[in-house]
Each structure stands twice: as structure tokens, then as C-alpha cells.
Amino acid sequence: MDILKIISPTVMAFFIGIFITPFFTKYFYKYKMWKKSPRTEAGDITSDHFKKIHNTDLEISTPRVGGIIIWASVFITVAVIYILSIVFPYDAIGELSFFSRSQTVVPLGAFFLAALIGLLDDLLQIFGQGSYAKDALVYRKVKIVFVTLIGLAIATWFYFKLDFTSIHIPFDGPWELGIWFIPFFALVMLATFSTSVIDGLDGLAGGVMASCFTAFAAIAFLGSQYDISALSGAIAGGILAFLWFNVPPARFYMGETGMLALTVALSVIAFLTDSVLLLPVIALPLVLTTLSVIIQIGVYKVFNHRRVFLVAPLHHHFQALGWPREKVVMRYWIVSVVCAITGVILYLVS
């Protein structure tokens, strides 16, 4: 029954996402929910290479709020299973509910709050007027503030309500942080949020994120945290539904409403499963992509406009080397699966 509790919401979220996508897509295109000018990738300081690898005409006519598919499918899945568990409390279906105060209320709340903040960001960039609405740097700073506040609020709840004061070090044991757990939690959430720069190629972010959440579904299951495992599975199912329509040529992009929700939820689940130090292993493609941007900007500013990568983030560097988009994406997927499996194995042996 435990494994059924994990599989059911995963499959349900996937098919719900497939079912609702045509409805949302109709409105995405009807209201032209795309940015009206080409986006500039974080860390891009090589405009010639950037122009060569981007089809700007296509990019500015593709909706950028596709993340709605992910969190809407998760929301409907949670609601349907929860309602059925109330109507049929003594049947087998009543045991499938994974909406619980002890395990999933906090990550669900963080997931949907971040999704709404990201959606507001997307809508402002799509429909906003004036210099403020067009200033990507301002948006980035505002999002950093919001993510930091969310991280501090959730960390405080973890510390005072759930008695989280330490993190588990693989092959060693718990490391007591005390009150420093709160800023550490916020820092990890902020670092995870910074990996949203990976949302730059059709299917790239979706495939990597699906592997990450699948890995944490397995880790939570192995740790007997079945509700968290079911939630992680449902999110993975929603991502796969999104990915069905996001593979080349993409019908829409994930946008901030997707990436912000996923990165925030991922960090919360990593702490809840006491496996936060495995997050850099499981999400290694995200980590490397973010580091490529940091390195590129740092070297560019310090060493008189020198560059390490042809284009940053890292996936665009591979494009500039001549790799087709599909090859970059599929190799990222392969590495993501390997990293996810490695993370689960490390959890088992440590």
C-alpha cells in the first residue's frame, strides 16, 4: 500500500497535467503571455555568441508561464485525493492522502507561495510598462529579497516548531548548528533558487528537475516519510506533464512561476528528509550551471573582460561549441539521472 501511495499521485498529476494543458495553452497564446523583447541570460557578456545560438523571434513569441501546468496539476492532485480520503475514510483510497501537517503542509505552502510570487514576476515582465517593468536586475533583486524572507520564515518554523537544529553529514552523523540553522536554511534556499538560470533550452529545466524530485521521492520513501515521498512524486508527475509539451519545439517555457516554486520546494524537501548535503550531488547539473555564471561574471570583472566560457550559463557554452540544442538537453538529462541515482545510493550507504 505504501508504494501505491507514491505511484498514485505521481501518475495522477501527470495525466491531470496532460488534460489541463490545452486549456491553459489556449489562454497563454490568446493573451500573448510572452516577453515582448528577447531575454538576456544571466552571465551573458558575449553578445555575438549569444545571438548565434538564440532564435530571438521564436523566443519572444512563446509563452513564459508554463510552470502553471506543474503547480496546477499538483494542486488538483492534492485536492482530489484529499477530498476522496474524506468521502471514503475507511476504504483503501482513504489511505492515499498525503496532505499532512507533520510532513507536507510546509513544503506545499512554500511551493504554492513561491509559484504565486513567480507568476506575479512573469506577469509584470509580460504586461508591465515603463523602465521598472523592463529592468531585469531590479526583478532579480526583488526575488532575492522574497526568497530570503521565505527561507527565514520556514527556517524559523523548522527551528522552533519542528526542533530542527542540525543537519546530517553523510558517513559521519548529525552536525549541530543551533540557532545558525536558520541562516543556513535561508542560504541553501537562496542558492537553490539561483539555479533557475538553467531554464534556457527547450526541455532542459524540466528534465533536470524531474530527476531531482524523483530522487527525493525515493529518499523520503526509504526514510519512511511516505507523505513527503508522495508529494515529491506528484511534483515529478506534474513536471513530466509540462515536459511533454516543452520538448522541442516548446509550446511554452517554465518561467519564474515554475522555477521559483520548484527550487523553493526542492530545498524544503531536502531539509525535511535530512539529506540537504546530498542536494548538491543530486542537483549537480543545477550547481554547475550556476557556478558557470558566477565564474564568468567574476573573471570578466576582475581580469579585464576575460572569459572562461564562450557564453554563460554552461548549457549555452556547449551550444557555442557547436552542440545542437537537443544534444545539450539530452546529455543534461543523462547526467541528471546518474546524479539522482548516486544521491539515493549515498543516502542508503551513509
ABEGO torsion letter per residue (X at the ends): XAAAAAAAAAAAAAAAAAAAAAAAAAAAAAAGBBBABBBBBBGBABAAAAAAABBAAAAAABBAAAAAAAAAAAAAAAAAAAAAAAABAABAAAAABABBAAAAAAAAAAAAAAAAAAAAAAAAAAABBEAAAABAAAAAAAAAAAAAAAAAAAAAAAAAAAGBABBBBBGAEBBBAEAAAAAAAAAAAAAAAAAAAABABBGAAAAAAAAAAAAAAAAAAAAGBAAAAAAAAAAAAAAAAAAAAABOBBABBAEAAAAAAAAAAAAAAAAAAGAAAAAAAAAAAAAAAAAAAAAAAAAAAAAGGBBABABOBAAAAAAAAGBBAAAAAAAAAAAAAAAAAAAAAAAAAX
